[in-house]
Amino acid sequence: MLVMRPMIFLLLLLAGAILLQIFLSRRASRWPGLLLPGVTFFYSLVMLLSVAAYNGNNGMEGVVAALLSVLVLGNIPTVMLLIIYALCRRGERTQRELNKMNAQDLS
């Protein structure tokens, strides 16, 4: 029971972030939809810099492996949000083109 509350909270937070991304991606301007991917990319860079600042005893190969893994894993949310953005923008572009065609057919 102790684990259920944080998991439910995280699921609600994830669902809210996805819904917010969909809402922002469907705006007329393209910039609001790039806000959340930008924030997650910035956060992944902060994670990368914090790993780079840590001077472990793993040698150079260990540090490079840690940096690459943090870079790849830290950008999974960024890629997911950019996919949502691209799908929403593609749908909006198709709708705008249909509206233009309908307006031309009426004239």
BAVODO-27691 format. One record per atom (N, C-alpha, C): x, y, z; atom name; residue number from 1; residue in one letter. Coordinates in steps of 0.02 Angstrom, whole numbers, plus 50000, padded with zeros to 5 digits. Example, Ala and Ser with C-alpha at 12.3 -4.5 7.8 and 13.67 -1.06 7.14 Angstrom:
+-------+-------+-------+------+-----+------+
!     u !     v !     w ! atom !  nr ! rest !
+-------+-------+-------+------+-----+------+
! 50660 ! 49716 ! 50390 !    N !   1 !    a !
! 50615 ! 49775 ! 50390 !   CA !   1 !    a !
! 50660 ! 49835 ! 50390 !    C !   1 !    a !
! 50642 ! 49888 ! 50354 !    N !   2 !    s !
! 50684 ! 49947 ! 50357 !   CA !   2 !    s !
! 50645 ! 50002 ! 50394 !    C !   2 !    s !
+-------+-------+-------+------+-----+------+
This chain:
+-------+-------+-------+------+-----+------+
!     u !     v !     w ! atom !  nr ! rest !
+-------+-------+-------+------+-----+------+
! 50041 ! 49940 ! 50000 !    N !   1 !    m !
! 50000 ! 50000 ! 50000 !   CA !   1 !    m !
! 50043 ! 50063 ! 50000 !    C !   1 !    m !
! 50102 ! 50058 ! 50029 !    N !   2 !    l !
! 50146 ! 50115 ! 50032 !   CA !   2 !    l !
! 50172 ! 50135 ! 49964 !    C !   2 !    l !
! 50178 ! 50088 ! 49919 !    N !   3 !    v !
! 50204 ! 50102 ! 49852 !   CA !   3 !    v !
! 50149 ! 50127 ! 49806 !    C !   3 !    v !
! 50089 ! 50112 ! 49819 !    N !   4 !    m !
! 50034 ! 50129 ! 49774 !   CA !   4 !    m !
! 50023 ! 50204 ! 49767 !    C !   4 !    m !
! 50027 ! 50242 ! 49820 !    N !   5 !    r !
! 50014 ! 50314 ! 49816 !   CA !   5 !    r !
! 50066 ! 50350 ! 49772 !    C !   5 !    r !
! 50131 ! 50338 ! 49782 !    N !   6 !    p !
! 50178 ! 50371 ! 49737 !   CA !   6 !    p !
! 50171 ! 50348 ! 49664 !    C !   6 !    p !
! 50154 ! 50285 ! 49653 !    N !   7 !    m !
! 50145 ! 50262 ! 49584 !   CA !   7 !    m !
! 50085 ! 50295 ! 49552 !    C !   7 !    m !
! 50031 ! 50301 ! 49589 !    N !   8 !    i !
! 49971 ! 50334 ! 49562 !   CA !   8 !    i !
! 49987 ! 50407 ! 49548 !    C !   8 !    i !
! 50024 ! 50439 ! 49593 !    N !   9 !    f !
! 50043 ! 50509 ! 49583 !   CA !   9 !    f !
! 50085 ! 50516 ! 49521 !    C !   9 !    f !
! 50134 ! 50472 ! 49511 !    N !  10 !    l !
! 50177 ! 50476 ! 49452 !   CA !  10 !    l !
! 50138 ! 50462 ! 49388 !    C !  10 !    l !
! 50091 ! 50416 ! 49390 !    N !  11 !    l !
! 50050 ! 50403 ! 49330 !   CA !  11 !    l !
! 50006 ! 50463 ! 49313 !    C !  11 !    l !
! 49977 ! 50494 ! 49364 !    N !  12 !    l !
! 49937 ! 50554 ! 49352 !   CA !  12 !    l !
! 49980 ! 50611 ! 49326 !    C !  12 !    l !
! 50041 ! 50617 ! 49352 !    N !  13 !    l !
! 50086 ! 50669 ! 49328 !   CA !  13 !    l !
! 50106 ! 50656 ! 49255 !    C !  13 !    l !
! 50119 ! 50594 ! 49238 !    N !  14 !    l !
! 50136 ! 50576 ! 49169 !   CA !  14 !    l !
! 50078 ! 50588 ! 49122 !    C !  14 !    l !
! 50018 ! 50569 ! 49143 !    N !  15 !    a !
! 49959 ! 50581 ! 49101 !   CA !  15 !    a !
! 49947 ! 50656 ! 49092 !    C !  15 !    a !
! 49956 ! 50695 ! 49146 !    N !  16 !    g !
! 49948 ! 50767 ! 49141 !   CA !  16 !    g !
! 49999 ! 50798 ! 49094 !    C !  16 !    g !
! 50061 ! 50774 ! 49096 !    N !  17 !    a !
! 50112 ! 50801 ! 49052 !   CA !  17 !    a !
! 50097 ! 50784 ! 48979 !    C !  17 !    a !
! 50072 ! 50724 ! 48966 !    N !  18 !    i !
! 50054 ! 50705 ! 48898 !   CA !  18 !    i !
! 49995 ! 50747 ! 48873 !    C !  18 !    i !
! 49945 ! 50756 ! 48915 !    N !  19 !    l !
! 49888 ! 50797 ! 48895 !   CA !  19 !    l !
! 49908 ! 50870 ! 48884 !    C !  19 !    l !
! 49953 ! 50896 ! 48926 !    N !  20 !    l !
! 49977 ! 50964 ! 48917 !   CA !  20 !    l !
! 50016 ! 50970 ! 48852 !    C !  20 !    l !
! 50056 ! 50920 ! 48836 !    N !  21 !    q !
! 50094 ! 50921 ! 48773 !   CA !  21 !    q !
! 50048 ! 50919 ! 48713 !    C !  21 !    q !
! 49996 ! 50879 ! 48716 !    N !  22 !    i !
! 49947 ! 50877 ! 48661 !   CA !  22 !    i !
! 49912 ! 50945 ! 48654 !    C !  22 !    i !
! 49893 ! 50974 ! 48710 !    N !  23 !    f !
! 49860 ! 51039 ! 48708 !   CA !  23 !    f !
! 49906 ! 51093 ! 48679 !    C !  23 !    f !
! 49968 ! 51094 ! 48701 !    N !  24 !    l !
! 50015 ! 51145 ! 48677 !   CA !  24 !    l !
! 50034 ! 51133 ! 48604 !    C !  24 !    l !
! 50037 ! 51070 ! 48583 !    N !  25 !    s !
! 50055 ! 51055 ! 48514 !   CA !  25 !    s !
! 50001 ! 51074 ! 48464 !    C !  25 !    s !
! 49940 ! 51076 ! 48487 !    N !  26 !    r !
! 49884 ! 51093 ! 48442 !   CA !  26 !    r !
! 49871 ! 51168 ! 48436 !    C !  26 !    r !
! 49910 ! 51208 ! 48469 !    N !  27 !    r !
! 49902 ! 51280 ! 48465 !   CA !  27 !    r !
! 49920 ! 51303 ! 48394 !    C !  27 !    r !
! 49896 ! 51361 ! 48375 !    N !  28 !    a !
! 49909 ! 51387 ! 48308 !   CA !  28 !    a !
! 49984 ! 51401 ! 48298 !    C !  28 !    a !
! 50016 ! 51427 ! 48349 !    N !  29 !    s !
! 50088 ! 51439 ! 48346 !   CA !  29 !    s !
! 50124 ! 51374 ! 48362 !    C !  29 !    s !
! 50181 ! 51364 ! 48331 !    N !  30 !    r !
! 50217 ! 51301 ! 48342 !   CA !  30 !    r !
! 50260 ! 51303 ! 48405 !    C !  30 !    r !
! 50275 ! 51362 ! 48431 !    N !  31 !    w !
! 50322 ! 51368 ! 48487 !   CA !  31 !    w !
! 50297 ! 51341 ! 48553 !    C !  31 !    w !
! 50233 ! 51348 ! 48571 !    N !  32 !    p !
! 50212 ! 51319 ! 48636 !   CA !  32 !    p !
! 50221 ! 51244 ! 48640 !    C !  32 !    p !
! 50214 ! 51210 ! 48584 !    N !  33 !    g !
! 50222 ! 51137 ! 48584 !   CA !  33 !    g !
! 50293 ! 51115 ! 48593 !    C !  33 !    g !
! 50341 ! 51160 ! 48583 !    N !  34 !    l !
! 50411 ! 51143 ! 48592 !   CA !  34 !    l !
! 50436 ! 51159 ! 48662 !    C !  34 !    l !
! 50392 ! 51185 ! 48705 !    N !  35 !    l !
! 50411 ! 51205 ! 48772 !   CA !  35 !    l !
! 50431 ! 51145 ! 48815 !    C !  35 !    l !
! 50388 ! 51096 ! 48821 !    N !  36 !    l !
! 50403 ! 51038 ! 48863 !   CA !  36 !    l !
! 50462 ! 50997 ! 48837 !    C !  36 !    l !
! 50468 ! 50984 ! 48771 !    N !  37 !    p !
! 50529 ! 50950 ! 48748 !   CA !  37 !    p !
! 50592 ! 50991 ! 48763 !    C !  37 !    p !
! 50588 ! 51056 ! 48760 !    N !  38 !    g !
! 50646 ! 51098 ! 48777 !   CA !  38 !    g !
! 50664 ! 51092 ! 48850 !    C !  38 !    g !
! 50614 ! 51090 ! 48893 !    N !  39 !    v !
! 50627 ! 51083 ! 48965 !   CA !  39 !    v !
! 50659 ! 51015 ! 48980 !    C !  39 !    v !
! 50633 ! 50962 ! 48950 !    N !  40 !    t !
! 50662 ! 50896 ! 48963 !   CA !  40 !    t !
! 50732 ! 50889 ! 48934 !    C !  40 !    t !
! 50745 ! 50921 ! 48877 !    N !  41 !    f !
! 50812 ! 50920 ! 48849 !   CA !  41 !    f !
! 50860 ! 50959 ! 48894 !    C !  41 !    f !
! 50838 ! 51016 ! 48919 !    N !  42 !    f !
! 50880 ! 51055 ! 48966 !   CA !  42 !    f !
! 50895 ! 51014 ! 49029 !    C !  42 !    f !
! 50845 ! 50978 ! 49054 !    N !  43 !    y !
! 50855 ! 50937 ! 49113 !   CA !  43 !    y !
! 50904 ! 50880 ! 49099 !    C !  43 !    y !
! 50901 ! 50852 ! 49039 !    N !  44 !    s !
! 50949 ! 50799 ! 49022 !   CA !  44 !    s !
! 51020 ! 50827 ! 49018 !    C !  44 !    s !
! 51028 ! 50889 ! 48996 !    N !  45 !    l !
! 51094 ! 50921 ! 48995 !   CA !  45 !    l !
! 51119 ! 50933 ! 49066 !    C !  45 !    l !
! 51074 ! 50952 ! 49111 !    N !  46 !    v !
! 51093 ! 50961 ! 49181 !   CA !  46 !    v !
! 51115 ! 50895 ! 49211 !    C !  46 !    v !
! 51079 ! 50841 ! 49195 !    N !  47 !    m !
! 51100 ! 50775 ! 49218 !   CA !  47 !    m !
! 51168 ! 50757 ! 49190 !    C !  47 !    m !
! 51179 ! 50772 ! 49127 !    N !  48 !    l !
! 51243 ! 50757 ! 49095 !   CA !  48 !    l !
! 51300 ! 50795 ! 49128 !    C !  48 !    l !
! 51288 ! 50858 ! 49143 !    N !  49 !    l !
! 51340 ! 50898 ! 49175 !   CA !  49 !    l !
! 51354 ! 50874 ! 49246 !    C !  49 !    l !
! 51302 ! 50851 ! 49280 !    N !  50 !    s !
! 51313 ! 50826 ! 49348 !   CA !  50 !    s !
! 51353 ! 50761 ! 49348 !    C !  50 !    s !
! 51343 ! 50719 ! 49297 !    N !  51 !    v !
! 51383 ! 50659 ! 49292 !   CA !  51 !    v !
! 51454 ! 50677 ! 49272 !    C !  51 !    v !
! 51463 ! 50726 ! 49229 !    N !  52 !    a !
! 51529 ! 50747 ! 49208 !   CA !  52 !    a !
! 51567 ! 50779 ! 49266 !    C !  52 !    a !
! 51533 ! 50811 ! 49312 !    N !  53 !    a !
! 51565 ! 50843 ! 49369 !   CA !  53 !    a !
! 51587 ! 50791 ! 49420 !    C !  53 !    a !
! 51555 ! 50734 ! 49421 !    N !  54 !    y !
! 51574 ! 50681 ! 49468 !   CA !  54 !    y !
! 51637 ! 50647 ! 49442 !    C !  54 !    y !
! 51689 ! 50647 ! 49482 !    N !  55 !    n !
! 51753 ! 50617 ! 49461 !   CA !  55 !    n !
! 51760 ! 50549 ! 49496 !    C !  55 !    n !
! 51735 ! 50497 ! 49463 !    N !  56 !    g !
! 51738 ! 50430 ! 49492 !   CA !  56 !    g !
! 51804 ! 50397 ! 49480 !    C !  56 !    g !
! 51812 ! 50338 ! 49507 !    N !  57 !    n !
! 51873 ! 50299 ! 49499 !   CA !  57 !    n !
! 51866 ! 50247 ! 49444 !    C !  57 !    n !
! 51820 ! 50257 ! 49397 !    N !  58 !    n !
! 51806 ! 50207 ! 49346 !   CA !  58 !    n !
! 51852 ! 50213 ! 49286 !    C !  58 !    n !
! 51893 ! 50264 ! 49281 !    N !  59 !    g !
! 51935 ! 50274 ! 49223 !   CA !  59 !    g !
! 51897 ! 50311 ! 49169 !    C !  59 !    g !
! 51930 ! 50325 ! 49114 !    N !  60 !    m !
! 51900 ! 50363 ! 49060 !   CA !  60 !    m !
! 51844 ! 50326 ! 49025 !    C !  60 !    m !
! 51851 ! 50260 ! 49016 !    N !  61 !    e !
! 51799 ! 50221 ! 48982 !   CA !  61 !    e !
! 51735 ! 50221 ! 49024 !    C !  61 !    e !
! 51742 ! 50217 ! 49089 !    N !  62 !    g !
! 51683 ! 50217 ! 49132 !   CA !  62 !    g !
! 51647 ! 50284 ! 49131 !    C !  62 !    g !
! 51685 ! 50338 ! 49128 !    N !  63 !    v !
! 51655 ! 50404 ! 49125 !   CA !  63 !    v !
! 51619 ! 50414 ! 49059 !    C !  63 !    v !
! 51650 ! 50394 ! 49004 !    N !  64 !    v !
! 51619 ! 50402 ! 48938 !   CA !  64 !    v !
! 51555 ! 50359 ! 48934 !    C !  64 !    v !
! 51558 ! 50298 ! 48960 !    N !  65 !    a !
! 51499 ! 50255 ! 48960 !   CA !  65 !    a !
! 51443 ! 50286 ! 49002 !    C !  65 !    a !
! 51461 ! 50314 ! 49059 !    N !  66 !    a !
! 51411 ! 50346 ! 49102 !   CA !  66 !    a !
! 51380 ! 50407 ! 49067 !    C !  66 !    a !
! 51422 ! 50447 ! 49034 !    N !  67 !    l !
! 51397 ! 50506 ! 48998 !   CA !  67 !    l !
! 51350 ! 50486 ! 48942 !    C !  67 !    l !
! 51369 ! 50436 ! 48903 !    N !  68 !    l !
! 51326 ! 50414 ! 48848 !   CA !  68 !    l !
! 51260 ! 50384 ! 48873 !    C !  68 !    l !
! 51264 ! 50345 ! 48926 !    N !  69 !    s !
! 51202 ! 50316 ! 48952 !   CA !  69 !    s !
! 51155 ! 50370 ! 48980 !    C !  69 !    s !
! 51184 ! 50420 ! 49014 !    N !  70 !    v !
! 51142 ! 50474 ! 49040 !   CA !  70 !    v !
! 51113 ! 50515 ! 48983 !    C !  70 !    v !
! 51152 ! 50526 ! 48931 !    N !  71 !    l !
! 51128 ! 50564 ! 48873 !   CA !  71 !    l !
! 51071 ! 50527 ! 48838 !    C !  71 !    l !
! 51078 ! 50463 ! 48828 !    N !  72 !    v !
! 51026 ! 50424 ! 48793 !   CA !  72 !    v !
! 50965 ! 50417 ! 48837 !    C !  72 !    v !
! 50974 ! 50394 ! 48899 !    N !  73 !    l !
! 50916 ! 50383 ! 48942 !   CA !  73 !    l !
! 50882 ! 50448 ! 48964 !    C !  73 !    l !
! 50922 ! 50501 ! 48971 !    N !  74 !    g !
! 50893 ! 50565 ! 48991 !   CA !  74 !    g !
! 50851 ! 50597 ! 48936 !    C !  74 !    g !
! 50862 ! 50578 ! 48874 !    N !  75 !    n !
! 50824 ! 50608 ! 48819 !   CA !  75 !    n !
! 50766 ! 50566 ! 48795 !    C !  75 !    n !
! 50751 ! 50511 ! 48828 !    N !  76 !    i !
! 50692 ! 50472 ! 48810 !   CA !  76 !    i !
! 50628 ! 50513 ! 48817 !    C !  76 !    i !
! 50618 ! 50550 ! 48872 !    N !  77 !    p !
! 50558 ! 50593 ! 48875 !   CA !  77 !    p !
! 50556 ! 50646 ! 48821 !    C !  77 !    p !
! 50614 ! 50673 ! 48804 !    N !  78 !    t !
! 50617 ! 50724 ! 48751 !   CA !  78 !    t !
! 50595 ! 50695 ! 48685 !    C !  78 !    t !
! 50618 ! 50636 ! 48669 !    N !  79 !    v !
! 50599 ! 50604 ! 48606 !   CA !  79 !    v !
! 50525 ! 50588 ! 48606 !    C !  79 !    v !
! 50499 ! 50563 ! 48661 !    N !  80 !    m !
! 50427 ! 50548 ! 48665 !   CA !  80 !    m !
! 50385 ! 50610 ! 48656 !    C !  80 !    m !
! 50404 ! 50665 ! 48688 !    N !  81 !    l !
! 50366 ! 50727 ! 48680 !   CA !  81 !    l !
! 50372 ! 50755 ! 48610 !    C !  81 !    l !
! 50429 ! 50747 ! 48578 !    N !  82 !    l !
! 50436 ! 50770 ! 48508 !   CA !  82 !    l !
! 50395 ! 50728 ! 48460 !    C !  82 !    l !
! 50387 ! 50664 ! 48475 !    N !  83 !    i !
! 50343 ! 50621 ! 48434 !   CA !  83 !    i !
! 50271 ! 50644 ! 48441 !    C !  83 !    i !
! 50249 ! 50658 ! 48502 !    N !  84 !    i !
! 50181 ! 50684 ! 48513 !   CA !  84 !    i !
! 50172 ! 50750 ! 48476 !    C !  84 !    i !
! 50223 ! 50793 ! 48480 !    N !  85 !    y !
! 50220 ! 50858 ! 48446 !   CA !  85 !    y !
! 50213 ! 50849 ! 48370 !    C !  85 !    y !
! 50254 ! 50804 ! 48342 !    N !  86 !    a !
! 50252 ! 50794 ! 48269 !   CA !  86 !    a !
! 50185 ! 50765 ! 48247 !    C !  86 !    a !
! 50159 ! 50718 ! 48285 !    N !  87 !    l !
! 50094 ! 50689 ! 48267 !   CA !  87 !    l !
! 50037 ! 50740 ! 48270 !    C !  87 !    l !
! 50038 ! 50782 ! 48322 !    N !  88 !    c !
! 49986 ! 50833 ! 48328 !   CA !  88 !    c !
! 49992 ! 50886 ! 48274 !    C !  88 !    c !
! 50054 ! 50906 ! 48259 !    N !  89 !    r !
! 50063 ! 50957 ! 48208 !   CA !  89 !    r !
! 50045 ! 50931 ! 48139 !    C !  89 !    r !
! 50059 ! 50867 ! 48126 !    N !  90 !    r !
! 50041 ! 50838 ! 48061 !   CA !  90 !    r !
! 49965 ! 50838 ! 48053 !    C !  90 !    r !
! 49929 ! 50821 ! 48106 !    N !  91 !    g !
! 49857 ! 50822 ! 48103 !   CA !  91 !    g !
! 49829 ! 50892 ! 48093 !    C !  91 !    g !
! 49860 ! 50941 ! 48125 !    N !  92 !    e !
! 49839 ! 51010 ! 48117 !   CA !  92 !    e !
! 49853 ! 51035 ! 48046 !    C !  92 !    e !
! 49910 ! 51017 ! 48018 !    N !  93 !    r !
! 49928 ! 51038 ! 47950 !   CA !  93 !    r !
! 49879 ! 51008 ! 47900 !    C !  93 !    r !
! 49861 ! 50945 ! 47909 !    N !  94 !    t !
! 49812 ! 50914 ! 47865 !   CA !  94 !    t !
! 49745 ! 50948 ! 47869 !    C !  94 !    t !
! 49724 ! 50966 ! 47930 !    N !  95 !    q !
! 49660 ! 51001 ! 47939 !   CA !  95 !    q !
! 49661 ! 51069 ! 47906 !    C !  95 !    q !
! 49717 ! 51106 ! 47912 !    N !  96 !    r !
! 49722 ! 51171 ! 47880 !   CA !  96 !    r !
! 49719 ! 51166 ! 47804 !    C !  96 !    r !
! 49752 ! 51114 ! 47776 !    N !  97 !    e !
! 49749 ! 51104 ! 47704 !   CA !  97 !    e !
! 49679 ! 51087 ! 47681 !    C !  97 !    e !
! 49643 ! 51047 ! 47719 !    N !  98 !    l !
! 49573 ! 51031 ! 47702 !   CA !  98 !    l !
! 49529 ! 51093 ! 47705 !    C !  98 !    l !
! 49541 ! 51136 ! 47754 !    N !  99 !    n !
! 49502 ! 51197 ! 47760 !   CA !  99 !    n !
! 49516 ! 51243 ! 47700 !    C !  99 !    n !
! 49579 ! 51246 ! 47678 !    N ! 100 !    k !
! 49595 ! 51287 ! 47620 !   CA ! 100 !    k !
! 49561 ! 51260 ! 47557 !    C ! 100 !    k !
! 49562 ! 51194 ! 47549 !    N ! 101 !    m !
! 49530 ! 51164 ! 47491 !   CA ! 101 !    m !
! 49454 ! 51177 ! 47492 !    C ! 101 !    m !
! 49424 ! 51171 ! 47550 !    N ! 102 !    n !
! 49352 ! 51184 ! 47555 !   CA ! 102 !    n !
! 49336 ! 51257 ! 47541 !    C ! 102 !    n !
! 49379 ! 51303 ! 47563 !    N ! 103 !    a !
! 49367 ! 51374 ! 47549 !   CA ! 103 !    a !
! 49375 ! 51388 ! 47474 !    C ! 103 !    a !
! 49422 ! 51355 ! 47441 !    N ! 104 !    q !
! 49431 ! 51365 ! 47370 !   CA ! 104 !    q !
! 49373 ! 51335 ! 47331 !    C ! 104 !    q !
! 49345 ! 51280 ! 47355 !    N ! 105 !    d !
! 49288 ! 51249 ! 47320 !   CA ! 105 !    d !
! 49226 ! 51293 ! 47325 !    C ! 105 !    d !
! 49219 ! 51331 ! 47380 !    N ! 106 !    l !
! 49160 ! 51373 ! 47389 !   CA ! 106 !    l !
! 49164 ! 51436 ! 47345 !    C ! 106 !    l !
! 49224 ! 51458 ! 47328 !    N ! 107 !    s !
! 49228 ! 51519 ! 47288 !   CA ! 107 !    s !
! 49226 ! 51505 ! 47214 !    C ! 107 !    s !
+-------+-------+-------+------+-----+------+
